[in-house]
Amino acid sequence: MYNVLNVSKSGLKAMQYNMDATADDIANINTNGYKSKKTSFQELINNDEINAGSKCAIGKINFKPGNLIESPFDYHMAISGEGFFGVIDENNNLMLTRNGSFHMNGNYTITDDNGYPLVAEYYTPIEEWGDNINISANGEITDEKSDEMILGKVILFKPQNLDSLVSLGEGRYLPSGNVELLDSMENDEVFGDINQHFLEASNVDIIESLADMISTQRAYSLNAKAIQTTDDIMGLINDIKR
């Protein structure tokens, strides 16, 4: 009986974890560059190799590109390819993202909506740039008054193994120190093209996510019912013993 309770308890935990992952995907359906998560279930075995329940974990992140949405802003960018933008956090760590919603702040720094600076090479101080900024497919930045002189270059990154990326939430990822990280300063071709005046939408499939949420709720209810039934049976057994 106690084994049945433990099996059902682990099932509740697994279903709750899967529900949290699905809810996170649905909550980020409008987050630019967000990538949906894929969960996987594992069977738990005790020392006697008897089923002891189940466990749910994030199997992998789905890095399938999202649709491109047109934007009027000069520093909004989307990547057609496998590259990532780089941003720097408050501890000077490099984070990777597909969210190209950047803007120029009052300190003449190109940042994302959270204030993290974009990783780029600057050949001319930003405060000397003119209006009507152009960003080419390979990341080269020019403006009308510079007479096509390159002012800077947006750098893209790509880890050798996408599964090595650690999700930090909100579509940002921490690259692993054990996996080689390539950048577009040496080779533009393997990273894809930058599309100025576009943003990449989330790749969450809302229909699939809602269907997964419904099936998870039903599985959760079945595990809860199994616990209730087991508890009732144990109560009857205790009454008989008395």
VEXDREN-2710 file (C-alpha; in Angstrom, 1 decimal):
% VEXDREN-2710
k/r/px/py/pz
1/MET/0.0/0.0/0.0
2/TYR/2.8/2.4/1.0
3/ASN/4.5/1.6/-2.4
4/VAL/1.3/2.6/-4.2
5/LEU/1.2/5.9/-2.3
6/ASN/4.8/6.6/-3.2
7/VAL/4.2/5.8/-6.8
8/SER/1.2/8.1/-7.0
9/LYS/3.0/10.8/-5.1
10/SER/5.9/10.8/-7.6
11/GLY/3.3/10.9/-10.3
12/LEU/1.8/14.1/-8.8
13/LYS/5.2/15.7/-8.6
14/ALA/6.0/14.7/-12.2
15/MET/2.7/16.1/-13.5
16/GLN/3.2/19.3/-11.5
17/TYR/6.7/19.8/-13.0
18/ASN/5.3/19.2/-16.5
19/MET/2.4/21.6/-15.9
20/ASP/4.9/24.3/-14.7
21/ALA/7.0/23.9/-17.9
22/THR/3.8/24.1/-20.1
23/ALA/2.5/27.1/-18.2
24/ASP/5.9/28.8/-18.6
25/ASP/5.7/28.2/-22.4
26/ILE/2.2/29.6/-22.6
27/ALA/3.1/32.7/-20.4
28/ASN/6.0/33.4/-22.9
29/ILE/4.0/33.0/-26.1
30/ASN/4.5/36.8/-26.8
31/THR/8.1/36.9/-25.6
32/ASN/10.4/37.7/-28.6
33/GLY/12.8/34.9/-29.4
34/TYR/11.5/32.6/-26.7
35/LYS/12.0/28.8/-27.3
36/SER/9.6/26.2/-26.0
37/LYS/10.8/23.4/-23.7
38/LYS/10.4/19.7/-24.2
39/THR/9.8/17.6/-21.1
40/SER/10.6/13.9/-20.7
41/PHE/9.4/11.3/-18.2
42/GLN/11.6/8.6/-16.6
43/GLU/10.6/5.5/-14.7
44/LEU/12.0/5.2/-11.2
45/ILE/13.2/1.8/-10.1
46/ASN/13.9/0.7/-6.5
47/ASN/16.6/-1.6/-5.3
48/ASP/14.5/-4.6/-6.2
49/GLU/14.1/-3.3/-9.8
50/ILE/10.4/-2.7/-9.1
51/ASN/8.6/0.4/-10.4
52/ALA/8.8/3.1/-7.8
53/GLY/7.1/5.9/-9.7
54/SER/8.0/8.4/-12.3
55/LYS/10.1/11.6/-12.7
56/CYS/9.7/14.5/-15.1
57/ALA/12.6/16.7/-16.3
58/ILE/13.4/19.2/-19.1
59/GLY/14.5/17.0/-21.9
60/LYS/15.7/19.7/-24.3
61/ILE/14.9/23.1/-25.6
62/ASN/13.2/23.4/-29.0
63/PHE/15.4/25.9/-30.9
64/LYS/13.2/25.9/-34.0
65/PRO/13.1/29.4/-35.4
66/GLY/10.0/31.5/-34.7
67/ASN/8.2/33.6/-37.3
68/LEU/9.7/37.0/-38.2
69/ILE/7.6/40.1/-37.3
70/GLU/8.2/43.4/-39.0
71/SER/9.2/46.3/-36.7
72/PRO/9.8/50.1/-37.5
73/PHE/12.7/50.5/-35.0
74/ASP/16.3/50.6/-36.2
75/TYR/17.8/48.5/-33.5
76/HIS/15.3/45.7/-33.7
77/MET/16.8/42.6/-35.3
78/ALA/16.1/39.0/-36.0
79/ILE/18.4/36.2/-37.1
80/SER/17.7/33.9/-40.1
81/GLY/19.9/31.0/-39.1
82/GLU/21.4/29.4/-36.0
83/GLY/23.2/32.3/-34.4
84/PHE/22.5/34.1/-31.1
85/PHE/22.9/37.7/-30.0
86/GLY/25.1/38.2/-27.0
87/VAL/24.3/40.4/-24.0
88/ILE/26.3/41.1/-20.9
89/ASP/24.8/40.8/-17.4
90/GLU/25.6/42.9/-14.3
91/ASN/28.4/40.4/-13.4
92/ASN/30.0/40.8/-16.8
93/ASN/28.8/37.3/-17.9
94/LEU/28.0/36.6/-21.5
95/MET/24.4/35.5/-22.1
96/LEU/22.9/34.3/-25.5
97/THR/19.5/35.2/-26.8
98/ARG/17.4/35.2/-29.9
99/ASN/15.4/38.3/-28.7
100/GLY/16.6/41.1/-30.9
101/SER/14.5/43.8/-29.3
102/PHE/17.3/46.3/-28.7
103/HIS/17.3/50.1/-28.4
104/MET/19.7/53.0/-27.8
105/ASN/19.5/54.3/-24.2
106/GLY/20.3/57.8/-22.9
107/ASN/24.0/56.7/-22.2
108/TYR/24.6/55.9/-25.9
109/THR/24.5/52.2/-25.2
110/ILE/22.6/49.6/-27.3
111/THR/20.7/47.4/-24.7
112/ASP/17.8/45.0/-24.6
113/ASP/14.6/45.8/-22.7
114/ASN/16.2/44.7/-19.4
115/GLY/19.2/47.0/-19.8
116/TYR/21.7/44.3/-20.8
117/PRO/24.3/45.8/-23.3
118/LEU/24.5/44.2/-26.7
119/VAL/27.8/42.6/-27.6
120/ALA/29.3/44.4/-30.7
121/GLU/32.5/45.8/-32.0
122/TYR/32.4/49.6/-32.2
123/TYR/34.8/51.4/-34.6
124/THR/33.3/54.8/-34.0
125/PRO/31.9/56.1/-30.7
126/ILE/28.1/55.7/-30.7
127/GLU/27.5/59.3/-29.7
128/GLU/29.0/60.3/-33.1
129/TRP/26.6/58.2/-35.1
130/GLY/23.9/59.9/-37.1
131/ASP/20.3/59.0/-37.7
132/ASN/18.9/56.3/-40.0
133/ILE/21.1/53.5/-38.8
134/ASN/21.5/50.6/-41.2
135/ILE/22.5/47.1/-40.1
136/SER/23.5/44.7/-42.8
137/ALA/22.9/40.9/-43.0
138/ASN/26.4/40.3/-41.6
139/GLY/26.0/42.8/-38.7
140/GLU/27.9/45.8/-40.1
141/ILE/26.5/49.1/-38.9
142/THR/26.4/52.2/-41.1
143/ASP/24.5/55.5/-41.2
144/GLU/23.7/58.0/-43.9
145/LYS/26.2/60.7/-42.9
146/SER/29.2/58.3/-42.6
147/ASP/29.3/57.7/-46.4
148/GLU/29.1/53.9/-45.9
149/MET/31.9/53.9/-43.4
150/ILE/31.4/50.9/-41.1
151/LEU/30.7/52.3/-37.6
152/GLY/30.5/48.9/-35.8
153/LYS/29.5/45.3/-36.1
154/VAL/26.9/43.2/-34.3
155/ILE/28.5/39.9/-33.2
156/LEU/26.6/36.7/-33.3
157/PHE/27.5/33.6/-31.4
158/LYS/26.9/29.8/-31.8
159/PRO/27.8/27.0/-29.4
160/GLN/29.0/23.8/-30.9
161/ASN/26.3/22.0/-29.0
162/LEU/22.9/23.7/-28.5
163/ASP/22.0/21.2/-25.7
164/SER/24.8/22.6/-23.6
165/LEU/23.1/25.9/-23.2
166/VAL/21.6/26.6/-19.7
167/SER/18.3/28.4/-19.7
168/LEU/18.2/31.5/-17.5
169/GLY/14.6/32.4/-18.3
170/GLU/13.0/35.0/-20.6
171/GLY/14.8/33.5/-23.6
172/ARG/18.3/34.0/-22.3
173/TYR/20.9/31.2/-22.1
174/LEU/24.3/30.7/-20.4
175/PRO/26.9/29.0/-22.6
176/SER/28.8/26.2/-21.1
177/GLY/32.5/26.7/-20.4
178/ASN/33.1/23.1/-21.6
179/VAL/31.7/23.6/-25.1
180/GLU/33.4/25.7/-27.8
181/LEU/31.6/29.0/-28.5
182/LEU/32.0/30.4/-32.0
183/ASP/31.6/34.0/-32.9
184/SER/30.9/35.8/-36.2
185/MET/34.1/38.0/-36.1
186/GLU/35.9/35.1/-37.8
187/ASN/33.3/33.6/-40.0
188/ASP/29.9/35.1/-40.9
189/GLU/28.4/32.3/-42.9
190/VAL/27.7/29.7/-40.2
191/PHE/25.6/32.1/-38.0
192/GLY/22.8/33.2/-40.4
193/ASP/21.7/36.6/-41.6
194/ILE/20.6/39.6/-39.4
195/ASN/17.3/41.1/-40.5
196/GLN/17.0/44.7/-39.4
197/HIS/13.5/46.0/-38.6
198/PHE/12.3/42.5/-37.7
199/LEU/11.8/40.6/-34.5
200/GLU/11.6/36.8/-34.0
201/ALA/8.4/35.6/-32.4
202/SER/8.2/32.9/-29.8
203/ASN/8.1/29.4/-31.3
204/VAL/5.5/28.1/-28.8
205/ASP/2.7/26.2/-30.5
206/ILE/-0.3/27.3/-28.4
207/ILE/-2.6/24.5/-29.6
208/GLU/0.0/21.8/-28.7
209/SER/0.7/23.5/-25.3
210/LEU/-3.0/23.7/-24.4
211/ALA/-3.5/20.0/-25.4
212/ASP/-0.5/19.1/-23.2
213/MET/-2.0/21.1/-20.3
214/ILE/-5.3/19.2/-20.6
215/SER/-3.7/15.8/-20.7
216/THR/-1.4/16.7/-17.8
217/GLN/-4.4/17.9/-15.7
218/ARG/-6.1/14.5/-16.3
219/ALA/-3.0/12.5/-15.4
220/TYR/-2.7/14.6/-12.2
221/SER/-6.3/13.9/-11.3
222/LEU/-5.8/10.2/-11.9
223/ASN/-2.8/10.1/-9.5
224/ALA/-4.7/12.1/-6.9
225/LYS/-7.6/9.7/-7.2
226/ALA/-5.2/6.7/-6.8
227/ILE/-3.9/8.3/-3.6
228/GLN/-7.5/8.8/-2.3
229/THR/-8.5/5.3/-3.1
230/THR/-5.4/3.8/-1.5
231/ASP/-6.1/5.9/1.6
232/ASP/-9.7/4.7/1.8
233/ILE/-8.6/1.1/1.5
234/MET/-6.0/1.5/4.2
235/GLY/-8.7/3.1/6.4
236/LEU/-10.9/0.1/5.9
237/ILE/-8.1/-2.3/6.8
238/ASN/-7.3/-0.4/10.0
239/ASP/-11.0/-0.5/11.0
240/ILE/-11.1/-4.3/10.4
241/LYS/-8.0/-4.7/12.6
242/ARG/-9.7/-2.9/15.4
END
